[in-house]
Amino acid sequence: MDIDRQKLERANLLHWKLVDAKASFLAKLGATPYDNAHIDLFAEMKSEFIIYEMKSVHDDSANLLAQVRKAVAQLYEYRFIYAKPDARLCIVTNRAVCKANEWLLSYLEQDRSIAYAWTEDFVHFSAHPQSKALTGVFAPP
C-alpha cells in the first residue's frame, strides 16, 4: 500500500512539474498560459488556441499507452466542452516515445491531429516535425 502511495505522489509531482515547465516555455514564447479545474494547460497567442494534457510516464514507459489513451479522450472532451473546435491539441510527457511505440506518433499526428511533445529536463521541449507543425506558433524550436 505504501509503494502505491509513493508512486501516486511521484506521478503527481511529475505532472505538476510538466505543467509548470510548459507554462514557463509558453510565457517565453509570448503566449499567456492558463489552467482551470479541468484543463491542465491552455494558451492563446496570435488568434490561435492550444490545449495541453500532461501525462507522467514511468521510467520503463510501461504506462505510456494507457496515459496517451486517457489524454486523447480528455483533449477531445475539453475542446468540445469549451467550444474551441479549432483548438490545437498536444500531449506532453516526461519521456520520448520508445522505438517499440513509435507507431503511436503516426497515429496521434496523422490520424488524430494531436501533437506529442516531451521534456526530460523540464526546461527544453522536443517534438517531431509533424507534431511541431500541429502546434504551430506554440511549437518548440
N, C-alpha and C positions, 0 to 999 in steps of 0.2 A: 504494500500500500504506500509506503514511504517513497519507493522508487517512482511510482506513478505520479505522485505529487511533485517530485523533483523534475520529472520530465515535463509536466504541465507548466511549472514555473519557468523552466528554461525556454520552452516554446513561447510563452507569453513575453518573456524578456526579449527574445529574438524578434518577435512580431513587432514590438514597440520600437526596437532599435531600427528595424526596417522602415517603419512609418516615419520616425524622426529623421533618418538619413535621407529618405526620398523627399521629405518636406524641405530639408535644407538644400538639396540638389535643385528642386523646383524654384525655390526662392532665389538661388544664384542665377537661374535662367531668366528671372524676371517675372515668373508666374506667382500667383498667390495661392498657396496650398490651404486646403480646408479639410475638415473631417466632420463627422456627425455621429449620431448614435448607431447608424448602420454602416456607412461607408468608411473604410479605413483612411482613404485619402482621395481627394479630387482637386482639380485645379482648372483655372481658366486663364487663357492668355491668347491675345490676338484673335479674339472671337472663336477660339477653339476650346473644347472642354474634354477633359480626360478623367476617367475613373480608374483607380488602382485598387487591387486587392492584394494584400500582403500575406504571404504564407511562409512559415518556417519549415525548413526541410532538414531531416536528420542527416547526420554526417555520412551515413551509408546510402542516402537517398531512398530508403525503403518506403517512406511515406509520400514521395513525390507525386505519384499518380493520384492518390486519394486527395492530396492537397490541391492539385490542379483541377480535379473534378469539382471540388467544392467551390473553388474560385470562379470557374466558368459559370456555374449556376448563379453565384452571387452577383457577378458582374452584369449578366443579362437582367437579373431581377432589379438591381439598382438602376440600371439605365431605363427600365420600364417605369418603375415606381416614381422616379424623379423626373420623368418626361423629358429625357435627354436622348432622343433617338439617334442623334448624330455624334454622341459622345464616343471618343476613342476609349478602348479598353486595354488594360495592361495588368498582368500578373507579375508580382515582384517577389523573388525569393532570395535566400541567402546562399544559394548554390546554383551553379550552371547545370544544365541538363547533361547527364552522363551519356556516353555512347549508346548504351542499351536502350535509352529512352529518347533518342534524337527524333524519332518519328513524331513525338509529341509536339515538337516545334512546328513541323509542317502542318499537323492537324490544327494547332492553335492559330497559326498565321494564315494559312491558306483556306482552311475550311471554316474557321470561327471568326476570323479577323480580330484576333486577340494577340496582342504583343506579349512577349515574355522577356523580362529583364531580371538581372540578378546582381548582387554585390557580395563580395566575400570579405570586404574590409569596412563596409558601412560608410564609405566615402565615395568611391567610384562605382558607377553602374555600367554594366555591359549589356549588349543585346545584339542579336544577329541582324544583318542588313534589312531583312523583311520586317522584323519587329521595329527597327528604327523607323522605317517608312510608315508603319502603322501608328507610331506615336507622334509623328510629325514634329511640331515645334517643341515637343516635350522630350525628344529623343536624347539619349546620352551621346556624347561626342564619339 
